Structures are given as C-alpha cells and as structure tokens.
Amino acid sequence: MSTIAFTNAHVFDGREFLEGRNDVVVSDGVVVASGPNAAASHAGAQVVDLDGNTLLPGLIDLHVHMAAENAGSMGIINDPYSLSYFRSVGYLEKTLKIGITTVRDAGGADLGMKTAVESGLIKGPRMRLAINIMSQTGGHGDGHRPSGLDIPLMPQTPGRPLAIADGPDECRKVARTLFRAGADHIKICTSGGVLSPTDDPRHPQFTVDEIKAIVEEAEAHGSYVMAHAQGTGGIQNALRGGVRTIEHGIYLDEPTIELFLEKDAWLVPTLVAPLMVVRAADRPNSGLADNVVAKARMVLETHQASFRAAHEAGVNIAMGTDTGVGPHGSNLEELSLMHTVGGMTLAEVLRASTSDAAAFVGMPVGALTEGSYGDAVVLNGTLTDAAQLADLGSMIQQVYLAGQPQL
C-alpha cells in the first residue's frame, strides 16, 4: 500500500481554507488523515513538502463534452467517424493537466471512453456520462436542417443511441435506452439553444409531463436529470418537472429564481460557453452558421446578468463550462468568470468547483478530508485572493489522481 504525505501546505479542504499549515495523507488512493502534523503518525510515507504552497482537491467540471471540440462547426460532416475518439485522448489529457480530475459529460462520450480511462488505457479525469442528449423533434438536439439534411450535434453510433423523443411513453423508452448504453445520468433539452441553427433559446421544449416521465425513469435507476435550459419557460418547466441541475440558465427572472430556491435546484452557469462561440466566429473558417453566432452575441449580457441575480438571491451554484463548445484545457476561465461576473468569493468559487459539484457525480471527490479519493492539485504560491483565479492555470505545479502524479 503506497502512502504519500503532503506536508506544510496551505490547504483548501473542499469547504474552507484551513488555518495555518497542514498535512494531507493519502494511502492507497484515499485520504486517511489531514490537519496539523497529520503526517507524523504515518512513518514511511513519501513526503511532499509544499513549503506553504497551496493544496486543493481535484477540481470538478459538471458540464463537458469530451467527444467533441468546436461543437456546431461543419467539421462533424467531414471528419471520419472514428477520428473523434482519437482526438478525445488529447482532450482528456488536457483536462486532467489543468487540475480537473472529475467530469460530468453532458453528451457525446460513451461507455468505451469511460472504461478506457478507468482501466488505465488512457489518461483522463474520472467520468460520469449522459451518453447522448434527449430532445424533442425539432428541438435543440434534433439535427434536421432546412436543406433536409440531418446533421445532429451528437451523431448516432453503436455506443451512442439517438435520443429524440416525443410524448411521455417515448421519453421513458429513450431514457431507458440511454441507461442501457451506460448513462450515469440523463441530459435533456427543455429549451432551444445557441448551437442549433433552427430553434430559439428562448422557446421551451418538452412538456412538463414529458419531463416528469424522464425524471421518474432516472430516479428508478437511482439517478437524476440535468437540463439544457436557456429560456425562462424551459427553465421553469424543467424545475417543475423535477430536474436537479439547470445548465446555462440564460433568461432568469425573479419568479424563476424563486422557483430555483423553492425546488432547491442547482444552476450550472457555463458562462464561458457563449464567449467561446463568439471567439470562434472571429477566426477564419470557423464553420459556424451566421445565426448561431448571432444568438451567441444576443445572449451574452443577459446570461451574465442572470447569473449575478441568481448568486445574489442565494441559488445553489456548481461549476460547469460546456467545454467542447470551446477548446479543451480552457476550462479554468469559468472559475474567474464566476468571480468577475457574479461576484462570488474565492471560497464560493472553489466550493462550487469541488465539494458542491461532487454531489452530482456520486463519488467521494472534491474534498481533502478522510475517506475522500486522493485527487489533489498543487499550486505554486499561496492562493488567497479571487483575482488570482485569472492566472490559476499558470499556478499549477502538479496534479494527483488517487495520490498518483499526472504531470
């Protein structure tokens, strides 16, 4: 049994910064002790003296698409079928190297990718899967175009069944199909979106009865539903239907925020996502449709204002980026935006990115307390100010997964 002792560290344990300098001891991949001089009772451990540098739990991103990059571009119709899997090896490694040790995939990654990581065949963060995105006919996940061509955001593969459904009975069946394919949770679209060129992010999709049927099926599998929900009506329908996490939440008004609080639901804001679309559009040959870019520009200010209002009202917030819309490895910008846009404190941002997000991955991650997995990030210097989040990537010295160095 291998044991590593991080000593003399400025520790954020997933909830708060511990006073003074502390130790964290990881044995056989699990934290077994933490606190001042905790390493003293573990003779023979490999000692990593941090000399006052910062130790964080491994970060958690609750909204990624590990099977894609620059989603919405026309590359999807020109690339060979299996190319995305080989590219994903690099995406997973980039994600792990920036300190994100657990991800919740919001559609695209299949059971083979998760198994490859778990078996050590490739390097990557711990994964939870949606497999594909459930959508109504003509909804955000329906790839039918005005030309008559069908170009879905997530094309069907043997490990990724189609997920278009209409009516409660069909919704139940498709949800069961996704669980059969290895889903850990279900992702649905209850509004239009930015990347889908033929719908409007302000318009609701799926009825409350359809949403309830999907939620009931997820609960029968011991799971829950996350919802792409941008417009007010779609957000409210999702919350009334029992959805646990709202992704994006662009158009929030006071009644919708009150409904969040009533349902004790969570917002995963993905503030960086529309920024990534706008930046991509400014590059030559982006492959993005003009109306997709127009929608991204349209929602930017509203999205940020809604996030500020949600935070000020006390809505539960967890970190997610929608990476895959933009380049993998850029995830950490979201943490800075949560501070600069929404006014979250350093501790609030870190909790949203560790222990709070951990509630939705069903693993003992996001903490440096006894019984948690030994996933950790070592930073050069002492992290004390939220303004430092803008340079967080450059501060990373080493990333550990189950006590094993990854860089």
C-alpha positions in Angstrom: 0.0 0.0 0.0 1.6 3.3 -1.1 1.3 6.4 1.1 2.0 10.0 0.2 2.0 12.8 2.7 1.6 16.4 1.6 3.1 18.5 4.4 3.4 22.1 5.3 0.6 23.1 2.9 -1.9 26.0 2.6 -5.0 23.7 2.3 -8.4 24.2 0.9 -10.3 21.1 2.1 -13.3 21.5 -0.2 -15.3 23.7 2.1 -12.8 26.2 3.6 -9.1 27.1 3.9 -7.6 25.5 6.9 -5.8 27.8 9.4 -2.0 27.8 9.2 -0.1 25.0 7.5 -1.5 21.5 7.4 -0.8 18.0 6.2 -2.9 15.7 4.0 -2.0 12.0 3.9 -3.2 9.7 1.0 -2.9 6.0 1.4 -3.9 3.5 -1.4 -5.6 6.4 -3.2 -7.7 7.6 -0.3 -7.2 10.4 2.2 -6.6 8.9 5.6 -5.6 11.9 7.6 -5.5 15.7 7.4 -4.6 18.6 9.7 -1.6 20.0 11.5 1.2 17.4 11.7 -1.1 14.7 10.4 1.9 13.1 8.6 3.7 12.4 11.9 1.7 9.2 12.5 2.5 7.8 9.0 6.1 6.9 9.1 7.5 5.7 5.8 5.2 7.8 3.7 6.6 9.5 0.6 6.8 13.2 1.8 6.0 16.1 -0.5 6.9 19.2 1.4 4.8 22.1 -0.1 6.6 24.8 2.0 3.5 26.9 2.3 2.2 26.4 -1.3 -1.5 25.7 -1.9 -3.1 22.2 -2.0 -6.6 22.0 -3.5 -8.9 19.0 -4.0 -9.1 17.9 -7.6 -11.5 20.2 -9.5 -14.8 19.0 -10.9 -16.4 20.3 -14.2 -20.1 19.4 -14.3 -20.6 20.2 -18.0 -18.2 19.0 -20.6 -18.4 17.3 -24.0 -15.3 15.1 -24.2 -16.1 13.6 -27.6 -16.1 17.0 -29.4 -14.4 20.3 -29.8 -15.7 23.4 -31.5 -19.2 21.9 -31.5 -21.5 23.3 -34.0 -18.9 23.6 -36.8 -19.2 21.7 -40.0 -16.3 19.5 -39.2 -18.7 16.9 -37.9 -19.8 16.1 -41.5 -16.3 16.0 -43.0 -14.3 14.0 -40.4 -14.0 10.2 -40.5 -16.3 8.5 -38.0 -13.7 7.3 -35.6 -11.4 10.4 -35.6 -13.3 11.9 -32.7 -12.3 9.0 -30.4 -8.6 9.5 -31.1 -8.9 13.3 -30.6 -10.6 12.7 -27.3 -7.5 11.1 -25.9 -5.8 14.5 -26.1 -8.9 16.3 -24.8 -9.0 14.0 -21.7 -5.3 14.6 -21.0 -5.6 18.4 -21.4 -8.5 18.4 -18.9 -6.6 16.4 -16.3 -3.4 18.5 -16.7 -5.3 21.7 -15.6 -6.4 20.1 -12.4 -9.9 18.8 -13.3 -9.9 15.3 -12.0 -13.6 14.6 -12.4 -16.0 15.5 -15.2 -19.7 15.1 -15.9 -20.1 14.6 -19.6 -23.2 16.2 -20.9 -23.5 14.2 -24.1 -21.1 12.6 -26.6 -18.7 10.4 -24.6 -19.7 6.7 -24.5 -19.0 3.9 -22.1 -15.9 2.8 -24.0 -14.2 6.2 -23.3 -15.1 5.9 -19.6 -13.8 2.3 -19.5 -10.6 3.2 -21.2 -9.9 5.8 -18.5 -10.9 3.6 -15.6 -8.7 0.7 -16.9 -5.7 3.0 -17.3 -5.6 2.5 -21.1 -5.6 6.3 -21.5 -5.1 9.2 -19.1 -8.1 11.3 -18.1 -10.3 12.5 -15.3 -12.9 10.4 -13.6 -16.1 10.4 -15.7 -19.8 10.4 -15.4 -21.8 10.0 -18.6 -25.0 11.2 -20.3 -24.2 9.3 -23.5 -26.5 11.5 -25.7 -28.8 14.5 -25.3 -32.5 13.9 -25.1 -34.5 16.3 -27.3 -38.0 16.6 -28.8 -38.5 16.5 -32.5 -37.3 19.9 -33.8 -35.6 20.6 -30.5 -32.0 21.6 -29.6 -30.7 18.0 -30.1 -32.5 17.4 -33.4 -30.1 17.8 -36.3 -32.6 18.2 -39.1 -31.7 21.2 -41.2 -33.7 23.4 -43.7 -31.8 21.7 -46.5 -33.3 18.3 -45.5 -30.0 17.0 -44.3 -29.8 15.5 -40.8 -26.6 16.8 -39.0 -27.1 16.1 -35.3 -24.8 17.6 -32.7 -24.2 14.0 -31.4 -24.5 11.6 -34.3 -25.7 8.0 -33.6 -23.0 5.4 -33.1 -23.2 1.8 -31.7 -22.4 3.2 -28.2 -24.5 6.4 -28.5 -28.1 5.8 -29.5 -30.3 8.5 -30.9 -32.2 10.4 -28.3 -35.1 12.1 -30.0 -38.4 11.5 -28.2 -42.0 12.8 -28.2 -44.6 12.1 -25.6 -44.1 10.6 -22.1 -44.1 7.0 -23.2 -41.4 7.6 -25.9 -39.4 9.7 -23.4 -39.4 6.8 -20.9 -38.2 4.4 -23.6 -35.4 6.6 -24.8 -34.2 7.3 -21.2 -34.1 3.5 -20.7 -32.1 3.1 -23.9 -29.5 5.6 -22.6 -29.2 3.9 -19.3 -28.8 0.6 -21.1 -25.9 2.2 -23.1 -24.1 3.1 -19.8 -25.5 6.5 -18.8 -24.9 7.6 -15.3 -27.5 10.5 -15.6 -29.8 11.8 -18.2 -29.4 15.1 -20.1 -32.4 16.7 -21.7 -33.1 19.9 -23.6 -36.1 21.9 -22.3 -35.4 25.0 -24.5 -33.8 25.8 -27.8 -30.2 26.7 -27.9 -27.4 28.7 -29.4 -25.6 26.0 -31.5 -28.7 24.5 -33.0 -29.4 26.8 -36.0 -33.2 26.2 -36.4 -34.5 26.9 -32.9 -34.6 29.8 -30.4 -33.0 29.6 -27.0 -36.0 31.5 -25.5 -38.5 28.9 -26.6 -39.5 26.0 -24.3 -39.1 22.3 -25.4 -40.6 19.2 -23.8 -43.8 19.4 -21.8 -43.8 19.1 -18.0 -45.4 15.7 -18.4 -42.6 14.6 -20.7 -40.0 15.9 -18.3 -41.7 14.2 -15.3 -41.6 10.9 -17.2 -37.9 11.2 -17.8 -37.2 12.2 -14.2 -39.2 9.3 -12.9 -37.2 6.9 -15.1 -33.9 8.4 -13.9 -35.0 8.1 -10.3 -35.9 4.5 -10.9 -32.3 4.0 -11.9 -31.0 5.8 -8.8 -30.1 8.8 -10.9 -31.3 12.3 -11.9 -31.8 14.6 -14.8 -29.8 17.6 -15.9 -31.4 20.1 -18.4 -30.0 22.3 -21.1 -32.4 25.2 -20.3 -31.8 28.7 -21.5 -35.2 30.4 -21.9 -37.4 31.2 -18.9 -40.3 28.9 -19.9 -37.9 26.0 -20.4 -36.2 26.6 -17.1 -39.5 26.7 -15.3 -40.8 23.6 -16.9 -37.6 21.7 -16.0 -37.8 22.8 -12.4 -41.5 21.9 -12.1 -40.7 18.5 -13.7 -38.1 17.6 -11.0 -34.8 18.4 -12.9 -31.9 18.7 -10.4 -29.4 20.9 -12.4 -30.2 23.6 -14.8 -27.4 24.1 -17.4 -26.8 27.7 -18.7 -29.9 29.4 -17.2 -29.6 32.4 -19.5 -33.0 34.0 -19.1 -33.7 34.2 -15.4 -36.4 36.4 -14.0 -37.5 36.9 -10.3 -40.2 34.2 -10.4 -37.8 31.7 -12.0 -35.2 32.4 -9.3 -37.8 31.9 -6.6 -38.7 28.6 -8.2 -35.0 27.6 -8.1 -35.0 28.3 -4.3 -38.3 26.5 -3.8 -37.1 23.4 -5.5 -33.6 23.5 -4.0 -32.3 23.0 -7.5 -28.8 23.9 -8.8 -27.5 26.2 -11.6 -24.5 25.2 -13.7 -24.0 28.5 -15.5 -21.4 27.7 -18.2 -20.5 31.4 -18.5 -17.6 30.8 -20.8 -19.6 28.9 -23.5 -21.1 31.8 -25.5 -17.8 33.6 -25.2 -16.2 30.6 -26.9 -18.7 30.7 -29.7 -18.1 34.4 -30.3 -14.3 34.0 -30.2 -14.5 31.1 -32.7 -16.6 33.1 -35.0 -13.9 35.8 -35.1 -11.4 33.2 -36.5 -11.2 32.4 -40.2 -13.2 29.4 -41.5 -15.0 28.8 -38.2 -17.7 26.7 -39.8 -20.3 28.3 -37.6 -23.6 29.4 -39.1 -24.3 33.1 -39.0 -27.5 32.7 -36.9 -25.6 30.6 -34.4 -23.1 33.4 -33.9 -25.9 36.0 -33.8 -27.6 34.0 -31.0 -24.3 33.8 -29.0 -23.9 37.5 -29.2 -27.5 38.0 -28.3 -27.4 36.1 -25.0 -24.0 37.2 -23.6 -25.1 40.2 -21.5 -28.4 38.6 -20.4 -26.6 35.4 -19.4 -24.2 37.3 -17.2 -26.9 39.5 -15.6 -29.0 36.4 -14.8 -26.0 34.7 -13.2 -25.4 37.7 -11.0 -29.0 37.8 -9.9 -29.1 34.1 -9.2 -26.0 34.3 -7.0 -27.2 37.4 -5.1 -30.5 35.5 -4.4 -28.7 32.5 -3.0 -29.3 30.0 -5.8 -27.2 26.8 -5.5 -24.3 27.1 -8.0 -21.9 24.5 -9.3 -19.1 24.8 -11.8 -19.5 23.7 -15.4 -18.0 25.0 -18.7 -19.6 23.4 -21.7 -16.1 22.7 -22.9 -16.2 21.0 -26.3 -18.0 24.1 -27.5 -14.6 25.8 -26.9 -11.2 24.2 -26.7 -10.5 21.6 -24.1 -8.0 22.7 -21.5 -9.6 26.2 -21.3 -12.0 25.2 -18.5 -10.4 27.3 -15.7 -11.6 30.5 -17.3 -15.0 29.7 -15.9 -13.7 30.0 -12.3 -12.5 33.5 -12.9 -15.8 34.5 -14.6 -17.8 33.2 -11.6 -15.9 35.8 -9.6 -15.7 38.7 -12.0 -19.3 38.4 -13.4 -21.2 37.1 -10.5 -19.2 38.4 -7.5 -18.6 35.0 -6.0 -15.8 35.0 -3.4 -12.7 32.8 -3.7 -14.1 30.2 -1.3 -17.5 30.2 -3.0 -15.9 29.6 -6.4 -13.7 26.8 -5.0 -16.7 25.1 -3.3 -18.7 25.3 -6.5 -15.8 23.6 -8.3 -15.1 20.9 -5.7 -17.4 19.8 -2.8 -20.6 21.3 -4.1 -20.1 19.8 -7.6 -19.3 16.5 -6.0 -23.0 16.0 -5.1 -23.7 15.2 -8.7 -21.0 12.7 -9.5 -21.7 10.0 -6.9 -18.1 9.6 -5.8 -16.1 10.7 -2.7 -14.3 13.5 -4.6 -14.0 17.3 -4.3 -12.5 17.2 -0.8 -9.3 16.6 1.1 -10.9 15.0 4.1 -10.7 11.5 5.5 -12.4 9.0 3.2 -12.2 11.1 0.0 -10.3 10.0 -3.0 -6.7 11.4 -3.1 -7.3 13.7 -6.0 -5.4 16.9 -5.5 -3.9 20.0 -7.2 -0.6 21.6 -6.0 -0.3 25.3 -6.8 2.8 27.4 -6.8 2.3 30.2 -4.2 -0.5 30.9 -1.7 -4.0 31.3 -3.1 -5.7 33.9 -1.0 -7.5 36.3 -3.5 -10.2 35.6 -6.0 -8.3 37.8 -8.5 -5.7 35.1 -8.7 -8.2 32.8 -10.3 -7.5 34.6 -13.6 -4.0 33.0 -13.5 -4.9 29.7 -11.9 -3.6 27.6 -14.8 -0.2 29.1 -14.6 0.0 28.3 -10.9 -0.5 24.5 -11.3 2.6 22.6 -10.3 1.3 19.1 -10.1 -2.0 17.2 -10.4 -2.6 14.0 -8.4 -5.2 11.3 -9.2 -5.7 8.8 -6.3 -2.4 10.0 -4.9 -0.5 9.4 -8.2 1.2 12.3 -10.0 -0.2 13.0 -13.5 2.2 15.6 -14.9 
